[in-house]
Amino acid sequence: MDSLSLQDNVESLKNHLVGLLSEDLEWLTLKAKFFLPDLDLTPVDETPVPSQKVSLLLSKLEGHGPSTWKTFIYCVLMEHTMPLYMETMFLSVWGIDSEVPNQIKYFCEDAPPKSQLLHSGLKRPYSNISSSPRPKWSRRQQLESVRRYEKLLRTSVLQRYGRIHVRTGRPLSFSQTYVDLVMRRGKVTWLKENPEKSQGNVLSEPLEAEDGTNLKVQDLFKGQSGAGTKVTVLLGKPGAGKSMLMDRICQMWANGELDQFSKVFLFEFRQLNLVNQELTLSQLLFELYLSPEDEHEAIFQHLQENAHRVLLVFDGLDEFLFPWPSRAPCIKDSLNPTLPLPVATLFSRLCNGSLLPGCWVVTTSRPGRIPDFLLETATSVFEVWGFDWLQIEKYVSNFFYGLNFRDMALSQLRDNTQLQSLCSVPALCCIMCICLYHLLSQGNTINFPSTVTQVYMQMIHVFISRKQGASEDKGTWLSKNSQALLGLGELAFKGLEAKQIVFYPGDIPELVVAFAATHNLLASFRVKTGIQQQKTCYAFVHLSLQEFFAALYLMVSPNIDKAELGCHFFLKSKWPLRTEAKTELLDHFHTFLSGFSSQTCRSFLSQLSQKDEAWVGTKQVAIQQVLQGLAARSLTGPKMIELCHCVGETQDAELVKQAGGHLPFSLDFHNFPLNYADLAALTSLINHAPASVHLDFSGCSLEPQCLDALAGCEKIESLRVRSRKCRDAFAEALSKTLPTMGNLKKLELTGNNISVRGIGHLAQTFTNCLQLEEINLQDNKLNDPSCLKIIEILHKMPRLQKIDLSRNAISVLTVLALAKEAVSYPKVTTLEIRQAQIIILFSVSSGKVLEMPRSQNVKKNEPPENVMTQTRKLTFRLQKCNLAVRHAKEIAEMLKHRPYLEEVDLSGNQLEDEGCRELAETLPDLQITKQFNISDNGLSEYGVFYLLTSANACKNVVELDISLKNKTAILRFAGNQEEKDQTQPRATASTTQLSSNSPESPSPSARVIRLRHCGFQFSDLERLCQDLGNCSHLDLSNNHLGNKGIEKLTHLLPGLRSLQFLTLHENRASLKTVFCLASTFSDLEWIHEVDISLGRQQSIHVRCTGRAREQSTSGQWAKQKTQQESLEWDDAHFPKSFCLRECQMDPPNLEKLLQILKKCQTLLEIKFSHVTMSDQSIEVLLDYLPQLHNLNLLQLSHTTLSLNSVFLLVGTISLCEQLQKVEVRSQNYACLYFTPGKRKGVSCGLIGCCISPVDMEQLCGTLAQCKDLNHLDLSGNLLGDEGLRFLLQHLPQMNLSGSLNLSHNDISQEGALLLAIALSTCRQAYEVSLGLDPEQKFLIQFSEHQESRKTLRLTRFNFQQEHITRLATLVGQVPKLTDLILANYTVSLRGLCLLLNLVRMPAGILRISVEEPWVTNASITTLLEASLHASGNITKISISRQQSLLHIEEAFPQQTENPEVATFRLVQCDLEASQTFPYGLIQCDLGVRQIFPYRLIQCDLGASPTLVIKQVVEKYIRLQELSWSQVHLCDASTQLLKALLLSLLELKKLRLTASVVSPEGVCQVASGLSHCNTVEELDLSENEFSVEDTRMLMGALEGKCQLRSLNLSSLQLDDLALSVLTQRLRGMSLLQRLDLSNSGLSSIGCSYLSDSLKDATNLEDLNLSHNKIEDAGVQHLSAILPTLLQLRKINLSWNSISPAGGRRLAEALALCVHVEELHLGANTMGDLMAIELAQNLPHHLKVLHLCSNQISTKGTLSLGQALARCQWIEEISLAENIFAEGILPLSEGLLKLKKINLTSCKINDQMTKPLASSLILCHDLEEILLAWNSLGNEGATELAHVLPQMNQLKKLDLEGNQIGSLGAHLLAKGLAKGPGIQVICLWKNPVPKDTAQFLQGQDPRLNFS
């Protein structure tokens, strides 16, 4: 525990102590006076708060010294109650001295010894045991009474169990037959943890018993020290012998074998269930067990005083039926032994030491039945396993002792493994012996049963036959005793349901009692149910027998049907939850039910039930069906074992096969005991598994003989055993079983206790298991000889792929031996040893010899055959193996024998310089493809030069990374490029400031040298540079070069011709270094970027480009070099960059720097970040701008600028003609953009610069001098209304031609309205957008030319009546105002009506759009009234509820030209039957389109609905357009529509789309439509019409000879409807557009349609998409296409057209010379169609969609060549086609192409270059879609090159590609040169999150999500 955590614990404990003692202040005062007699209590008495008094006294006690304080703490623990964990914490912080001082013994005279406190956490017993004074006996009288009582106890026990004496001719009694059970010591933690979860600490704790040793009874009471109460818990499954063991303990004590106990008391919980009153402890011992003859109190007192010699045995804890007490803290009464308590409470207080402290308590239970309080009080746990074979043999020998057929009985068991597995349960073993005795004594033929159920059946037969004689056969005695057996079964079943295992005589019929008692099926006994209360009770001789009879009752009772039978069947987990109550008395019940379902039991059940076998069979089938259902479910390990037993009990081969077929691949069993029977049952199912299985036994108790059950199992592919209980004996047994498991491939024996002896057996066995592929022996007790034994057999296992020997004790010599073996054995591919980890990987022989490529490092005189024999590369890792200098030579010699290596890792050893040199000298003789790692080996500066020399000698070394501080020394080789790219650290925002196009990692052919923290100085540079000639990336960070060293290095740069990147972080640089690097930067053209930071963490980056690399390349290296060069930029496209960060630049130094930089002859970017500059420095900087002729960008970030400096920057707009944009943000960021040619307007942004009204005069004067100001952004300042007025006054003089942004300037509503005046005062202003809080958006848009339309948008103005009046006046004064938009709480409905009445316009049209929440629910009545009284004419009113949008168009009379033409439109309205005015929106077109809305509401117009309708119809009698969309028409509405259709004689356009109309309404519509013969455009698409409705509407098309456009999309046309339609189409000779998409058109329907279109010579647009016309339909359609001479557009997408149909269609389209749009996507027409179509593409083609047509390279190339001739093509879509090796060869002829879609076309980097070269020739291209391809950084580079040259491009979609951070950086740089591009989509590309955030922050047009 560290000091901080200890201090926290001390404070926490003191706070707890204050709270505890505040309730007992008097006790604390007495203690303080005892320890501190001279203590002055006056300050304590004056303190009012008790907690403060306690704190004061505690501080006094603690201040008196450690001894006093520890003694005081001891008294607190002895005399106060607190949780055990708190006591433990007190003892761990303030440990008690070994001897308690005498004064404390006196003061705490009743306190128990310290050992009792430490081990049990017990409290001092209650001092007053009873309220009455005790009588005083003499010591002699008391002892005499105790002796008499002890004698009485022993006599009672001996009478119960008998003495040892030999009886011949009959089986022996209990004492002779008893055999020690197999017991194992467990852990208390098992009681506290979920048993079915893996327990990590199970494998880390040692066991106390060795292999093959069983615990004796005496061992239960050993190993527990201390005086506290000792609670021992024995766990075991039913029948394991727990009760027999308890009886044995009592008998041994009575015989004097357990002399540590003077008294033993045995209680059975099944009898304690019957106690019906509360008892004291004395009454429990003396009244319920055995009463003394006299002097009860004296004996009880002696028991208390000698509690450590008292043993209390409680058998059957799991059978207790009453609730246990909680674990709440004990009160004082709990220490009173005279207090009457329930039995459960007595037991719990005995366990926690409240009663009879110091005694021994032993209790037995089935697993999982432990009450909560035992989780804390149990001091030891034992597992009772039952018998193994030795115990079985001994028990049978004892049972048949003296009998002449003992050998015959033993022979029967030896020959029958099934019997042996049953006899492993002592209860069943006893039954077996009884049955054998009966059969052998009668001389009967032995045909012993093989299932548990049949064993019990045999037992019943034996019990009954012994009494009734052996002459009766089974059928006779069954018929004779059927009623008694059924009664016994009913008793058992009802008892289990009621959780009753002890029965009173009144509960059992006399017939049943007589029968059961006669045949020893029920045991009778006297039970004390209370004081002076005794009753005779009955119980089954064993609980399993009760379960047997209960299951038998279910099978034979006529009252239980098969459905109810299935409800009582469930699997029992071996580790049930403690909270499980449903099945707490049932363990074998499901086993017996399964056994009774066997065919063998059918006759027995039929005779017993007196039913035929068919009736019994139905119940047996029901059980088997339940088992089938369980087999198909996912079960836990314990339940899976139970299922295997149940299936085996059925003896049904078909069921076994079915259950085995459902086994999962992995069978996991965790933390429960398994015996031979369990594994045998499991194996029987595994043998029927559909595939090989994986067995995992973790923490399970497995005896060695259990493994025999797995012998011969061919379906086990993987076996894992993980348990500390598995030792050498287990390994020996496993070695006998493994050779029989022919398909075992993986063996894991991890976390066991196998040592040398066990490994010897296994190693010998492995040579016979040639099929093994993986062996895992980690975490055992292997040593050097053990590991060497394993290594010796490696050559004999041809299929071995992996062996794991980790976490075993081996020495360095063994490590070297393993290494030598790995190097010499060719099949070893990986040797990895890292401290305790040892893993060896092998390659599997494939019969082929792998030829290694000859490298330059191979010796010239090496024979070729030696190279050929090296078939595989070795990964050689010896990390942290304590290797020293003396081992280096031996390792070097090893490696020379296996020169073909993938990786060598010797890090973490102690090789030092000499050892590293020895190894480095071998590098030229080795072939390493990845890396050579000798990090953390004590390397010094001298060793660095050794490694650098060796790296130069190896030409395939690509990187040397050494850092003495970080203890890093790694050489990477050319074969490691891919892995190194993946492990390269991600770029951060700070590093990307150097260069956004710097590569993420060096190229494979480049050599990277990183020599960091090496202490290099100026004097070392000469020696260093001699070895750096071929270095491309040089990192000398964290050395001591200083200014002098860096200056010398710059002089040496020309000699480093391969250098691309130079990094010099933390080298003690100053401004001298800045001037030096700046001079080099200006003089040398190939130095492209310099980034210098002189802050607390200095950094210097230099990037060099443009020089030829003289690296020797051949083969793969040459290819990699080409790829690298393709990623580099042509520097002519992008300027050089000089960045200076984190320093202070005064005017002289800045002037000196600029003098140097102006010498630069190429485009230049200068960036200052975190650089302190004064106003004078800014003036110097700006004065030099005209001299920096090649300046492209000047950036000042994180640099504080005064307002005067800001205005100086603005003034440069008029002084420097190359300045294109000035952007200043928050006075700490400024960026000036320059253009090399003549600029076209200039932008100025002063955002958040604290500009106030007093600054406006200076600012406006400065801006007025600029004659070409385009955009001005003054957002985020402090202008207010005053500054705004000044700006508006000078606005006409600024000549703005773009925009003016004044957002967030504290402008009020009054000031905002002033901006609207700009629409009238500035002729170039055409749009004003104003928004108050919280938007604060004020934006004015200007145009170079005067616009004919002007817009005013007002948001969140919350206008009142007076404001409405002013707004109306303002609107009337703005000339050419055409649009007024009022949004988001600007105007109410009443205000809108007032506005409509007050607005006066001289002439023209005013469109008012209202975007308000109230639009959704507002009534239209007020709007209607307002429109009737408006000064102008309301020409359009439309409403969109979803968008809360109301649009009103008002025309003034002067603009009206044709008042007769009108349009009636209804959009998104619910026309309910309850509404009296059944139509929605009316559109009147008076010279222009007019819309007038009427909602179906109760109108208050004073006229009847009929009159209103009549007036509307009369008014719009010459309506020409009727458009209703998204409406719900009731019957009344359709009647109105019918009336209108009958009246509108000049109707030209009718649209009824996406609406809901009832069948009656459709009839009305069709009736009205049939009279509209003047209609030219009819749209009935997207409606929800039935087939009958569609037929009716098709009939209404008769006589529509004027029709030019017909849209029936999404109407389902059946054969009859299509037939009617085709007839009507024949008369539509003027038809130009026909849309039948998604109408269910088939190939047959297409043939009818084709016939009807033969005369449609004017048809221009035909849409048949989303149908299924297939090839047959295409055949018919192709026949008529050439006759449609006016056809311009055809859409046949999604029509299941095959290549044959596509080819026929292409032939037909060749004759359609006027076609402009072809939509043929989502078919499967392939290359045949593409080639045929390419040969005859229409010359006027504008749109070509061929997406998802399985077009490959061949078809693509043909189309590309053909498209070159299509000069009018505007859009091409070839998405989702396959052309992996070719790309669309676009040409410069596609000058009008605007959009190209190549999504998901498998385009890779190699295809991108020709594609980009073609795209750059398409000057009008606006949208490029390349999503979901395989473009990487290379492809992104090619695209980034062409972006600046694509002036019209708006969108580039690269979603779902493989572009990394390098590609993203390059695209960002290209985007910066393309101002017209709106977005580049990079979703779902592997760009690091921090890089994406940085790039998107620089340019929001890059979209990453």
Salt bridges, closest charged atoms under 4 A:
ASP24 OD2 - HIS80 NE2 3.33
GLU62 OE1 - LYS14 NZ 2.88
GLU79 OE2 - LYS31 NZ 3.10
GLU79 OE1 - ARG124 NH2 3.66
GLU87 OE2 - LYS123 NZ 2.70
GLU144 OE1 - ARG147 NH1 3.57
GLU144 OE2 - ARG148 NH1 3.86
GLU150 OE2 - ARG154 NH2 3.06
ASP180 OD2 - LYS216 NZ 3.40
GLU208 OE1 - ARG185 NE 2.85
GLU210 OE1 - ARG727 NH1 3.46
ASP219 OD1 - LYS222 NZ 3.67
GLU268 OE2 - ARG160 NH2 3.44
GLU268 OE1 - ARG270 NE 3.32
ASP294 OD2 - ARG148 NH2 2.83
GLU305 OE1 - ARG139 NH1 3.65
ASP318 OD2 - ARG366 NE 2.56
ASP372 OD1 - ARG578 NE 3.68
GLU376 OE2 - ARG327 NH1 3.65
GLU383 OE1 - LYS725 NZ 2.62
GLU393 OE2 - ARG414 NH2 2.68
GLU472 OE2 - LYS480 NZ 3.71
GLU490 OE2 - LYS494 NZ 2.80
GLU497 OE2 - HIS568 NE2 3.57
GLU580 OE1 - LYS572 NZ 3.91
GLU584 OE2 - LYS499 NZ 3.40
ASP587 OD2 - ARG366 NH1 1.65
GLU642 OE1 - HIS590 NE2 2.62
ASP678 OD2 - LYS574 NZ 2.64
ASP678 OD1 - HIS645 NE2 2.47
ASP696 OD2 - HIS670 NE2 3.98
ASP696 OD2 - ARG720 NH1 3.29
GLU703 OE2 - ARG184 NH2 3.25
ASP728 OD2 - ARG757 NE 3.86
GLU732 OE1 - ARG757 NH1 3.69
GLU732 OE1 - HIS761 NE2 3.94
GLU748 OE1 - ARG720 NE 3.76
GLU748 OE2 - LYS746 NZ 3.21
GLU774 OE2 - LYS746 NZ 3.94
ASP779 OD1 - ARG724 NH2 3.15
ASP779 OD2 - ARG807 NH2 3.32
GLU821 OE2 - HIS795 NE2 2.49
GLU832 OE1 - ARG877 NH1 3.10
GLU893 OE2 - LYS896 NZ 3.84
GLU902 OE2 - LYS930 NZ 3.27
GLU903 OE1 - ARG877 NH2 2.89
GLU914 OE2 - ARG917 NH2 2.24
GLU918 OE1 - ARG917 NH2 3.91
GLU921 OE2 - ARG917 NH1 2.53
ASP925 OD1 - LYS859 NZ 3.93
GLU959 OE2 - ARG972 NH1 2.91
GLU959 OE1 - LYS980 NZ 3.82
GLU959 OE2 - ARG1010 NH1 2.19
ASP961 OD1 - ARG1012 NH2 2.61
GLU979 OE1 - LYS930 NZ 3.06
GLU1022 OE2 - LYS1048 NZ 3.13
GLU1047 OE2 - HIS1051 NE2 4.00
GLU1089 OE2 - ARG1103 NH2 3.36
GLU1089 OE2 - LYS1869 NZ 3.96
ASP1091 OD1 - ARG1141 NH2 2.63
GLU1110 OE2 - ARG1057 NE 3.73
GLU1125 OE2 - LYS1121 NZ 2.68
GLU1128 OE2 - ARG1109 NH2 3.31
ASP1130 OD2 - HIS1133 ND1 3.63
ASP1131 OD1 - HIS1088 ND1 3.94
GLU1165 OE1 - LYS1167 NZ 3.71
GLU1223 OE1 - LYS1221 NZ 3.77
GLU1223 OE2 - ARG1225 NE 2.57
ASP1268 OD2 - ARG1239 NE 3.00
GLU1310 OE1 - ARG1366 NH1 2.25
ASP1379 OD2 - ARG1349 NH2 2.92
ASP1379 OD1 - ARG1407 NE 3.22
GLU1411 OE1 - ARG1353 NH2 3.28
GLU1521 OE2 - ARG1465 NH2 3.80
GLU1521 OE2 - ARG1489 NH2 3.03
GLU1546 OE2 - ARG1518 NE 3.31
GLU1576 OE2 - LYS1548 NZ 3.95
GLU1576 OE2 - ARG1604 NH1 3.60
ASP1579 OD2 - ARG1551 NE 3.64
GLU1598 OE1 - ARG1624 NH2 3.81
ASP1614 OD2 - ARG1591 NH2 2.30
ASP1635 OD2 - ARG1633 NH2 3.62
ASP1651 OD1 - LYS1654 NZ 3.77
ASP1661 OD2 - ARG1633 NE 3.57
GLU1717 OE1 - LYS1689 NZ 3.75
GLU1717 OE1 - HIS1719 NE2 3.11
GLU1732 OE1 - ARG1703 NE 4.00
GLU1771 OE2 - HIS1745 NE2 2.80
ASP1899 OD2 - ARG1901 NH2 3.02
